[in-house]
Amino acid sequence: MMDDRLNKIAQQSATQLPRYEQVKQAVIKYIEDCNLRPGDKLPTEAELRSLFGWSRVTINRALKDLEWEGIVTRIQGSGTFVRTLDAHINHCRILVSSRQMPHDDFCGPLFAGIRDEATVQKVDIVYDTQSPVTTPESLRRLGADGALTLAYKQYDLPHILALHQSGIKVVGLMLRYRAGNLPLICTNNYESVYEAVRLLIKNGHKRIAYVSNNLSGSDVLERVIGFFNAMASSGIESTPEHFLLNSEKMDTCTLKVWWESLTVKPTALLIDGFLALPMYNVLHGAKVSIPQDISIIAVDDREPNQHMVPKLSVLKQPMYKMGRRGLQKLVQMIKGEDNGSPEILPNELFITESVSELAK
């Protein structure tokens, strides 16, 4: 005979949540209200179907999720049981939140790294693409032990900080926070651009331009600061007209108008990886030779850029490694093996045919 308490819980479970989530919450509340211990048996699937009046698929989905979350153990032919403490400790569910991102040569390796590390760590991954930073409510609803956020814009920082300060295990990717310790993993955008500018200066360039989209992005802001500091430390004054920075995406027309408007043309250029190919086309149309008339370095590597002639010099971010390390770090934080300090991964500067010494 079914426990009356489960019957009452089922009657109270009518909410706006999906049906399988209602079943999950009812089972969890039943375990708590009845003070069930690891190994205690739960009502059968048939009893749950009778209580909720929902399909076998819905009930099975709920129990499967509870098993993934380490709350129950299902033994074929025997039933469903409260999971043992050791098994619960060894199991982990991670919520990965992000904006809608294309699985291109930038984001693709990032997600691949997360997926591969999840296999190694044997953790369950659920995705939330409605918001770059999840909420405590979403974490509780999905039964997640921690959150991995793919939030690269500066205004995402307060939300990650709020999660961290509330005690939630969270790791943010692609962000830099200089006001204190926050569990973020980013790449050394400041240092790598600083190094690239100093190399161009060493090659004789003093009129160096910078062109970039996504000014609200943390990595872009770090690069801009690195650029200005490298110029200033070399005693070279930056020319305002040599900067084209925009929070929106630019196109070939914008680049063409900017180039034609310059009263003094730069001899070197650092440019957003997405804009490198359009800029090549603009320069080709203006009969500007690369690298004889202008040296170019792209910040971020894009697959189409790998086929450009002359071969494009690039700053490469280790996106696959960032994805793997982000998930690994979060799992270690959940287990108490990592204190949540920020980490900065090195970029690589590849100088090829698009950079040369300035002719004297």
Salt bridges, closest charged atoms under 4 A:
ASP3 OD2 - ARG5 NH2 3.12
GLU21 OE2 - LYS24 NZ 3.50
ASP33 OD2 - LYS29 NZ 3.23
GLU45 OE2 - ARG74 NH2 2.85
ASP65 OD2 - LYS24 NZ 3.54
ASP65 OD1 - ARG61 NE 3.82
GLU69 OE2 - LYS24 NZ 2.64
GLU69 OE2 - ARG93 NH1 3.15
GLU117 OE1 - ARG324 NH2 2.86
ASP124 OD2 - ARG93 NH2 2.50
GLU137 OE2 - ARG140 NH2 3.56
ASP156 OD2 - ARG99 NH1 2.97
ASP219 OD2 - ARG223 NH2 3.80
GLU222 OE1 - ARG176 NH1 3.41
GLU222 OE1 - ARG178 NH2 2.68
GLU260 OE2 - LYS256 NZ 2.65
ASP300 OD1 - ARG223 NH2 3.03
ASP300 OD2 - ARG302 NH2 3.90
ASP301 OD2 - LYS316 NZ 3.70
GLU303 OE2 - HIS307 NE2 2.72
ASP338 OD2 - ARG325 NH2 3.38
ASP338 OD1 - LYS329 NZ 2.98
GLU343 OE2 - ARG325 NH2 2.74
GLU343 OE2 - LYS329 NZ 2.95
